[in-house]
Amino acid sequence: MFLSFKKRLFWGVALLLIFLVFILPNVFNSGERDTFQPRRKMERAEKLFSTDPDADSVVMPISDFYSRGKVAHIVLGKHHRDLWTTPVRLPVYLGLDSLKFIKSGGGQQTTSLEVKTGDGLHFTFRSVNKDNANILPPFLKLSFLRPFLRDQASALNPFAAPVVCRLMGGLDIIHPNSQIYIIPVTNGPDTISSVFAGQAVLFEEELGKSWRDNPRFDNAERVVKTEDMLTELRAGQVHLDAGGYIRCRLLDFLISDWDRHSKQWKWSIYNINDQQIAKPVPIDRDMAFCNYADGMASKLVMIFNNKFQSFLKEPLNVEALTKNSLSLDRDLLRGVDRGLFIAESLTIKRKLTDSLIVSAFASYPPEIFAMAGEDHIQTLSMRRDQVEQVAHQFFDIVNREE
């Protein structure tokens, strides 16, 4: 018996949706496979180093996956695609044979490998490119949501971390340093190269036991995670450097780093005047200087969740910038005098000089600075001038009764 017109229409629409949602994204996805499939990544790495296996630097884009046409810019957003896809000269990490692999790690979106140097200090290689598809359940990873979420990493600034390190140094904020490298192809069995060959990574100090009593971190007696610090804080075993935390948070707002939950911090412990003082150490600067502010998809998402605040020349939305971190902010700062918030804002205003801002963004590769450097300098300078007002807003949000 022939199906009725309504049933034929229903099944026709259903099959079309299945094709568009689940089949099409897995057929026309060669760029995605090249970027995220391990075998393809290794092939690209071997090609990159084929002419000079011992090169100390290479010219390459951080990722050409984010290259899109004008129509995609309208729908998905232009974001920071130019920063990702512009070829730049980057140093190659040449000391892999001197490192001992410890363990792999990272969150849902970032791959990381912890290593140890000959003198026992721990460092981490972290992927610059992200895989946002890892937040999806297995079934939806087969759908169009996978390439869409992967594409939206184009809103991040791949060159942000070294800039933020310079800013934190100028503001006397304790921090791990970050340097971008390309990992070479090695002949022997090498865990680091097998995971990261041909890719841009951040090489950073991995704060923990190996960095105790080290001048690099002001001879901290201990370095602990947020959970452990909070346990000791509630027991009265340590005291918080509240001013230091406020200074960190005000800088977070100025650079639009909206993702500052409890796992984005370590805490260095010092004995000062017979008291154990916990000082904040911000880690993981993936969201700094992001740009989600264009594209129909991003604007739709912002209607439902405006935490994805962009680094733009406009008044800061402190309320949105605290969404991911408000619980921690209140645990640490509720009841702290407003005067300390204002004092820290004035410290930032004094220390975050024009010359510091310029020198920080000078860490961009020349090609990237030519595209974005002056605009980012002007944006941060304008935001710095709002910092006292931002401090008042932050105090009010932390102490507001819900």
N, C-alpha and C positions, 0 to 999 in steps of 0.2 A: 504494500500500500504506500502511495506517495505521501510524503510529509506535507502538512499544511504550510501555507505561505508563512504564517507566524513562526512555526517551528523551524522552517528553513532559514528565516531571518535570524532567529535566535542563535542557531548553530553557526550560521555564517559570521555573525558578530563575535560569538565566543571564540571561534577558530582564528579570526582576525586579531582579537586581543591576545590570544595565546602566542600567535606569531610575533606580534609587536613587542609583547612584554618579555617573552622567554626565549624565542628563537632568534629574532633579528639581532639582539645584543650579543649573541654568542656566535654569530656567523661573520658579521662585519666588525671585527674587533682586533684586527692585526696589530694596531698601535698599542692596544691594551695588553695583548699577549707579549709584545716586545718589551714592555715596561715591567710587567709583573710576573711573567713566567720565568722560573729560575733558569731553565735551559736557554731561553732566548736572551736573558740578561748576560749569561756567560758568553754566548756567541758575540754579542755586541762588545763586551769587554775585550775579548780576544782580538776583535777587529780594531778596536781603539788602540791597543798596544802592539799591533802586528808590525808596524814599521820601526818602533823603538821600544822594545820590552823594558828597557832600563830608564825610560824617560823620568825626569824629576818633576815635570809638569805637563799637562795636556790641555788642549783647547776643546771645550765641549759645553753643551747646555746642561744645566742640572737635570732637566727632563724635557724631551720634546713631546711627551704625551699630551701636554696641555695646549698644544697649538690647535687653534680652532678658527673657523671663518667668521665673517661678520654676523651671519644669522645666529650662529651658536653664541656669539657675544651678547646678542640681544636676549636670548633665552636663558643661557647659563651664566652670563656675566663675563666681562673682560678680566676682572679680578687682577691678579699679578702674573698673568700668563707671559707677558714680555720678560719678566725677571727669570722665570723658569726656562724659557726657550731660547734666550740669547746665549750664543757661545761665549764663554769666558775662559781665561787661562787660570787653572787651579793647580795647586801643588799636589804631587803624588806622595802618599805616605810610604817611605822607604825603609821603615824599621820593623816590618812585620816579623822577621826572624828573631828579633830580640824580645818579643812579647810572648807571654804564656797565656793561653786561653783559659778563662775561668768558668764562665757560664753565659748562656744566652738569656735575654730578657726583653724588656720593652712592654708597652701597653698594647691596646688593641690595634693601634694604627702605626706604631713605630717598632722597627726591629732594632735591637741593641745587642752588643756583645761586650761582656766585661773581660778585661785582660789585666795582666800584672807585668810590671817592668822588672828588670833585674834587681833593682833596689827595693822591691816589694811594694811599690805604690800601685794602686789600682786606678785604671782608666776605663772609659767606655767609648766604643764606637756606636754612634746612633745614626740611623738612616735619615737623610735630609728629606727625601721623598716619603710621603705617607701612603698608607693603604686604608682609606676610610671604609672600604667594603667589609673589613673585619668586624664592624659593629653589627652587621646583618646576620640573622639566623641563616643556617645552611640553605633552606629552600629559597629565600629571597636573594641569595648570592647568585642564583641562576637567572635573575630577572634584570630588567633595565636599571634597577636601583644600584646594582654593582658599578657599572661604568659611570653612572651619574654621581654617586658618592665619591668615587675615585677622582673624577674630574674636579669636584669642588675643593680638593686640596690646592687647586690653583689660586685660591683666595689667600693662602699663606705666603709669607715672604721668606724664601729659602735662604736669604743672606742676613736674616734678622739677628741670630744669636751672637755673632762677634760684635755687632753694633751695641747690643744691650750690655754685653760684658764691659765695654768701654764706658758706657754710661754708669753702670753700677760701680765701677772702679772710681770714677770721678765723684760719686756720691758716698763713698766709703761704705758700700754695701758688700759684705762678704759673699763671694760667688765663685763657682767653678768657671774656669776659662773654656772657651769653645773656639775651635779652629776647624775650618772646612778643608777636607782632603779628598782626593780620589784614591780608591784602593786599587793597587795593581793586580795583575794576574800572576800567580806564582805556580811553579812547576810541581812542587811537592804537595802532600796533603796538608792544606792550611785551612782551618775553619774560617778564619776571617776573610780570606780571599774567596773561598767557595761561596760565602754568603754575600759579600759586598763587592766583588771584583767589578771594576768599571763604574762604580756608583759613588756619588758624593755622600760623605759621612761627616758628622761632627765628632771630633775627638775631644773628650772632656775628662776632667778628674772625676772619678767615682768616689764620692765622699763616703767615708766609713772608717773602720778601724785603722786602715793603713795610713790615714792622714792625721792621726792623733799626734799632738806635740810637734806639728810641722809648721815652720814659719810661714808657709804659703797661706795657712788659715789661722794666723795669729796664735799658733801653739795651742789650739783647742785641746782641752783635756779629753773630750769625747765628741763624737758626731752621731746624732741619733735621728730616727724618723719621727714624723709628727705624732703618731700614735703614742710612742714611748715618751716624747716630751710632754704631751698632754697629761699622761698618767702621773708623771713626776710633778707637773705643775699643780694638778689638783691635790696631790699629797703634800704640797708645800716643800718638796725637795729641791725644786728649782724655781727661779724667778725669771719672768719674761722681760726681755729688753723691748718694752712696748713701743718706745720711740723708734727703734730700729725697724720693727714690723710695720709701723705706720709709714715710715719713709719708703719701705719696699712697696707697700700697697699704693701709695700715691704715684710712684714711678710706674707701677702696673697700669694705672688709669691713663697716664700720659701717653703710654705706648700702645694702648688698646689691647693689653694682654688680659683677656677676659677669663682665661681658664686657669685659675689659681687655687684649685682645691687642695686638700690636705696632702696629697701625694706629690705635689709640686714644690715641696719644701724639705730641706734638711735643717737640723738645728745644731749649732756648735756650742758646746758647754764650756764655760770658763769659771774659774774661782776668782771672784773679785770682792775684796773686802770681806773675806770669809763667807761669801754667798755664792751659790751656784747660779750663774746667769746664763740663760738660753738666748742665743742670738740667731736671727733667721738667716737662712742661706737659700735664696730662691734658685730653683733648678728648672730645666725644661722651658725654653723660651720659644716654642713652636708658633704660638699665636701672636707674638709681637708684630706690630705694623701690618696687620692683616687687612684685607679689603674684600668685604662681602657686599658692598653697597651698590652693586650694579647687577643687572640681569633679572629677568622676570621671576625665575625660580627663587633666587635669594630674597627678593622683595616679598614673595609669598611666604617664605619661611619666617621672615622677620615679623610678619603680622601675628604669628602664633608664638614666636620665641625670639625676642629682640636681644638676646645675650651676645649675639655675634656682632659686636661693635667694631666698626672699621676705623682705621687711622686716617682721619680726615680733618680738614680745617673747619671745624664746627664745634659748638659747645659739647662738652662731654656728658654722656648719659651715665652718671655714676651708679644709678639704680640698676641699670642693665649690666654694667661692668662688674657688679658684685653678686650676680645671680648664682654663679658657680662656687662662690667662696664665702657666702654670707654666714653660714653656720660656723666656719672657722673664725671669721672676722669677729663674730659676736662672742665666741668662746674666749678669744684673746683680748678683746678691746672694750667689751661692754663695761661701763663704769670708769674708763680712763678719762681724765679731765680733757675738756675741749682744748684747753691751752696747749696740751702736748701735740694735738693734731695740727694746730696752727703753727706752733714752733717748728715742727718738721716740714711743713709746707714752705716756711720762710727759709729753712736750710736748703731745701731743694731749689728754691728760687735763686738763692745766692750761689750755690755750688754748680747748678746746671747752667753754666755760662754759654754764651754763643760759641766760644772757641771749643768748649768740650763737645757741644752738639756737632759742630763741623768735623772735629777730629774723629768722633764716633762713626759718623756716616762715611768718613774717608776710608773705612775698612771695606766698603763695597768695592768689588772689582771695577776698574775704570769704565767698562761698558755699562755696568749697572748704575754707577754714579751718574753717568751722562743722562740716563733715562729718568732716574728717580731721586737722585741725591739732593738736588736743590729743593725740590718739592717737599721731601721728607724733613729736611732741615727747617724749612719755613713752618711746616706743620707742628713739629715738636716745639719750636720756639714760641709759637702762638699758644700752644697748650700749656707750656710752662707758665705763661703769664696768667693762666686761669687757676693755678694750683691752690692758691689760698681759698678761693671759692669752693673748689673741689674738696678741700679738707673739711670745710664746714658741712658740706653735703654728706661726706663719708661719716662724720661724727653723728649726724642726725639719723642716718640709715642704721648704723650699728646700734644706736641706743633707742630706736623707735620700738614701741610696744606693738606686737602683732596680735 
